[in-house]
Amino acid sequence: MRNLLMTEDFALVSKLQRHARAAIESYSDDELASLIGAKRMADYKAALTQRNIRSMDSLATYGWIIYQDACNREVLGHLPDFEELFARAALPEIAAAVGKLS
């Protein structure tokens, strides 16, 4: 798999792009914004774990994180995540490829 990705196989990249587009086409603009916001919050939290955040503003930072997570959960609570949508979009093609190998 790594070799395929590292050599930038055009057919593979095209299929991945097609499945990614199919996975997110059902999202509204607000839902896509919340998905991006949730990803950025996860990245921000990961960055905070790698540095010393014990300062005067840490309580405000923590409060802001809780607030943003609540906002994203309000929108994303009923949505399947991207990985699930991607798997649904790619599954028929994967099953067909496995069927040809058998």
C-alpha angles and dihedrals in degrees: 000000000000091000091052092051095043093052089049096231103207095213092051093047091048092052092047091050092048092051092045091052091047090049095055102033092092093059121099120227091260092050092049090049090052092049090052090045092051090051092049091049090052090050091048092051090049090051091050091055089059097057141046109269099170099122140114093276097048092097091053091046091050091048091050091050091051091049094049092047090052091050092050093045090052090060100031099040094096098036126093113237123256094257091057093048091046091051091050091051094047100039099084092052093046091049091050091050092049090048090056091053093054 
